[in-house]
Amino acid sequence: DKFVFEGFLPVKKGRQTRLKLLAEETRTVIFYESTHRLIKTLTQFVEFFDENRQVSVSRELTKLYEETIRGTAKEVSEYYTNKPPKGEIVIIVAGRK
């Protein structure tokens, strides 16, 4: 019932440190991400958060081509590896149980 908005993750310096901290977060975490970094970010979620953590990736919210893909971090990462994304991206990650 609670969430935290992170916005964009650091591009380089501090990214892994931030992901390690967020992996312990029990609240739902919301991110923005660019299309060219989405696959890298999802791969890092599998690595730092756990491949079975529930993730939702939504793109083009409130627009004609709106799309939301839900599943485990691994499933969503595999989906976007095979189908490169376009548009504005919002990622929602379930908190640690």
C-alpha positions as CSV (number, residue, x, y, z in Angstrom):
1,D,0.0,0.0,0.0
2,K,3.1,2.3,0.0
3,F,5.4,3.2,-2.8
4,V,8.6,5.3,-3.5
5,F,9.3,7.2,-6.7
6,E,12.9,7.0,-7.8
7,G,12.7,8.7,-11.2
8,F,15.8,7.9,-13.4
9,L,18.5,5.7,-12.0
10,P,22.1,7.2,-12.2
11,V,23.6,6.5,-15.6
12,K,27.1,5.6,-14.4
13,K,28.5,6.6,-11.1
14,G,26.5,5.3,-8.1
15,R,24.1,3.1,-10.2
16,Q,25.1,-0.3,-8.7
17,T,25.2,1.2,-5.2
18,R,21.7,2.6,-5.7
19,L,20.4,-0.7,-7.0
20,K,21.8,-2.6,-4.0
21,L,20.0,-0.2,-1.7
22,L,16.7,-0.5,-3.6
23,A,16.9,-4.3,-3.6
24,E,16.2,-4.1,0.1
25,E,13.2,-1.7,-0.3
26,T,9.9,-3.2,0.9
27,R,7.8,-0.6,-0.7
28,T,6.8,-0.6,-4.4
29,V,9.5,1.3,-6.4
30,I,8.6,3.4,-9.5
31,F,11.3,4.4,-12.1
32,Y,11.5,6.3,-15.3
33,E,13.8,4.8,-18.0
34,S,14.8,5.6,-21.5
35,T,14.3,3.1,-24.3
36,H,18.0,2.6,-25.0
37,R,18.7,1.7,-21.3
38,L,15.6,-0.4,-20.6
39,I,17.2,-3.8,-21.3
40,K,20.3,-2.9,-19.3
41,T,18.1,-1.9,-16.4
42,L,15.9,-5.0,-16.5
43,T,19.0,-7.2,-16.6
44,Q,20.4,-5.4,-13.5
45,F,17.0,-5.9,-11.8
46,V,17.4,-9.6,-12.4
47,E,21.0,-9.4,-11.0
48,F,20.4,-7.2,-7.9
49,F,16.7,-7.6,-7.1
50,D,16.1,-11.3,-7.9
51,E,14.8,-12.8,-11.2
52,N,11.4,-13.6,-9.6
53,R,10.7,-10.1,-8.4
54,Q,7.4,-8.8,-10.0
55,V,7.9,-6.0,-12.5
56,S,5.6,-4.0,-14.7
57,V,6.9,-2.0,-17.7
58,S,4.5,0.5,-19.2
59,R,5.2,2.6,-22.2
60,E,3.4,5.4,-24.0
61,L,1.0,5.9,-21.1
62,T,-2.2,7.8,-22.0
63,K,-1.3,7.5,-25.7
64,L,-2.6,5.5,-28.7
65,Y,0.1,2.8,-28.5
66,E,0.0,2.4,-24.7
67,E,1.4,-1.0,-23.6
68,T,2.0,-2.7,-20.2
69,I,4.0,-5.9,-19.8
70,R,3.9,-7.6,-16.4
71,G,5.8,-10.6,-15.0
72,T,9.0,-11.5,-13.2
73,A,12.1,-9.4,-13.8
74,K,13.5,-12.3,-15.9
75,E,10.3,-12.7,-18.1
76,V,10.0,-9.0,-18.8
77,S,13.7,-8.7,-19.5
78,E,13.5,-11.5,-22.0
79,Y,10.4,-10.0,-23.6
80,Y,12.1,-6.6,-24.3
81,T,15.3,-8.3,-25.4
82,N,13.3,-9.9,-28.2
83,K,11.1,-6.9,-28.9
84,P,13.0,-3.6,-28.4
85,P,10.8,-0.9,-26.8
86,K,9.8,2.5,-28.2
87,G,8.5,5.5,-26.4
88,E,8.4,6.8,-22.8
89,I,8.9,4.1,-20.1
90,V,7.7,3.7,-16.6
91,I,8.9,0.7,-14.5
92,I,7.2,-0.5,-11.4
93,V,9.0,-3.0,-9.2
94,A,7.3,-4.9,-6.3
95,G,8.9,-4.4,-2.9
96,R,10.9,-7.1,-1.2
97,K,8.8,-9.5,0.8
